[in-house]
Amino acid sequence: MSVSSVETAEEVSNIAFGFMASKAMFAGLHLDVFTHLAAGPKTCENLSEIVGVPANRIVTLMNALNGVGLVELDGNLYANSLGAEAFLSRESKYDFGDYLRFQIDQQMYPFLGQLNEVLDGSLSSDAVDSYQHWMSNPEQAALYSNAQHSGSLGPGRTIARMVDLSGAKSLLDVAGGTGAMTIRLLEANPDLTSTIIDFPNVSEIGWRFITEANMTNRVRYI
């Protein structure tokens, strides 16, 4: 076997491992492990008592999270890695765990089960066939939109720092969702107004966030 084929095999293995690693992270978010560890290092027994899950299951989960670098092990104590502490704990101002836990885990990953049928053309006619079809379901639209808002506020703040809109008066936010980007850009530019284009169910949810941000007089939805 050549070196190139070995490297290729390792790359394929890493991709497959990545899917399993992601599910371990989602499980950790589901149990709020990273938030509990933000209060200080804990043993598996400590975590078991806090989250109400048998210790043997926690041991398996924490070994997996340690293996992918999301938690660190010192003796029998687990602690968050720097990345998990910054982005996966509810105590962090940069937390986007809800985006991963709800949108990616509960919505995006299940769609991967349709991939084979999409490729061979056997997908049933009642399956989700478009983003618009999917967003027409109020429950799915709410789950997607709330998670997306949580995951977009941080990047919106970054864009507001990087892009100079001081001379602009109006913004068109295409597929702007719940308005996270609009909110951050308007916060940084007091003279700016925004028009957001998105699906009706998304817009209804977004208007709540716009109202909470006290920007109803500066934003409209289409």
N, C-alpha and C positions, 0 to 999 in steps of 0.2 A: 504494500500500500504506500503510495507516494505521500509526501508531506502535505501537498495541496489537498489531497482527498481526506487526510486526517483533519486538517483545519476545517474543511467543509463539513465533515461529520460533527466536529465540535460546535460549529456555528448552528447547525440544525438542532443539535441537542440543547444548545443555549436558548434557542427560540422556544422549543417545547417546554423547557424549564421555566421560561419567562411567564408562560400562561399559568403554570402552577404557582409560581411566586406571587403573581397578581392575586390569585384566589386566596392565598394565605394572608396577604395584606388586607383584602376585603373582609376576611373573617376577623382579623384583628380590629378593624374599624367597627365591625358589627358588634363586637363585645366591648368596644371603647377602651381597648387595652392601652393604646398610646396616651390617652388622657389620664388613665389611672397611673401610668408610669411617670407622667409629667410631675406628679406629686412626690416622686422619689422611687429608687430601685425597689423591686419586690421579688419575692420568690414565687414559684408556680402555685404554692399553697396559698400565699397571700392573694394572688389574683383569682384563684378558684373561689375563695370565700367572697371576694368583692363582686364577681360577676355571676356567681351562682352556677358555675359549670364544673363538672367533675375534674379533679386534678389531673387525671391521666390524659384527658383531652387538651387541657391547658399545656401540659408538657409537650405534646405533639405540636401544638400551634406555636409555642414559643421556640421550640427547636427549629421549626420552619422559618419563623421570622428572623431568628438569629442567623440562619444559613443564608438568607438573602440580604443581610446587613441592615435590617430595619430596627433590630434591637441588639444590645450588647450584653454579654454574659460575663460576670465577675464572680467566681465562686458559684453560689447558687442564686445570685441576685441578677435580675434582668433590669436593664435601663434602656431608654430610648436612644437610638442613634441621633446624631445632630439633625439629619434630614427629617426623621420622624417627629422629633421634638418641635421642629420649625413648622411642619406642614400637615401633620396628621393628628396632633393633639388639639382638642377643642379649646384649650387654654391659650393657644397661640393666636396672635392677630393675623397670621398668614395661613391659618388652617383652611384647607380645602378638602377635608375628609368627606364631607357630605356629597361633594361632587363625585368623588370616586365611589363612595358607598351606594349612592342611589342611582345616579345616571349610568356610570360605567358598569358597576356590578349587576344592578337589577334590570337595566334596559339594554345596554350595548352588548354585554357578554351573551345574554340569551339569544340575540340575533345571530351570533356565530353558529348556532345550531342549524340555521337555515342555509348555511353556505353551500353544502353539497347539493341541496335541491335547487338553489339558484343556478349553480354551474351546469347541472345536467337538465335543467328545465322542468323539473318535476314539482316545483313549489306549488302548493294548492292555491286555488283562487281566493280563498278567504284569509290567506296569510297577509301580513303587512307588506304592501307593495310600494309604498312611497312614504316619504317624510310627512307629506301633507295628510295622508291617511292616518298615520300614527298620531299626529298632533290634533286630529279631530276627536280623539278620545280624551275627555276632560281629565280623567285620573292620570293617564300617561303624560299628558301635557303639563299637569301640575308637578308631577314627580320630576320630569325632565327640566322644567323651567326653574323650580326652586334649587335643584342641584346645580344647574348651569349658572344661576345667579351667584351662588356661593363660590363657584370656581372662577368667576370672571371679575370679581371686584378687585382682586390683587393685580392681575394683568392690566385692568383698567387704570389703576393707580400708576402703574409703570408707564403706560402709554401717555398718560397726562403729563408725566415728567419729561418724556422724551420728545413729544410733538408740540411745537409752538403754535397755539391757536389764538394767540392774543389779538390778532387782527381779524379773526373770523366772527361772524354774527350768527350763522346758522349751520347746523350739522344734520346730515342725512345718515341715519344709522340703519343700514340694510340688514335684515335678519337680526335685528338688535335684541331679540329675546325680551328679557325682563328689564332691560335698560341699565345693566350694570356698567357697561362702557360709557353710556350717555351720562349716568350719574357722576362717575369719576371725572369725566371731561368737563361737565358743567360745574362741578365743585371747584375745579382749577381755573375756570374761565367764567367769571360772573356775568359777562355780557352775552354769553352763548346760549342759543336755544336749540332744540333738537326735535326732529321728526323721526320716529322709529317705525319701520315696516316689519310686520311679522304676522303669523297666523292668529285668528281671533282668540282662541283659547289661551295662547301665550300672552297676547296683549292684555287680556283681562287680569291675568296674574301679575304681569309687569306693572300695571297701573297701581297696584297695591304698593309695590316698592317705590314707584315714583312719588306716590302720596306720602309715604313714610319719610322720603328724602326732602319733602316740602318743595317739590319742583313741578307741581301741576300747572303752574302758570308759564313754565318754560319748555314743556314737553308735550307733544301730541303723538298719538298712534294712528297708523294707517294699516 
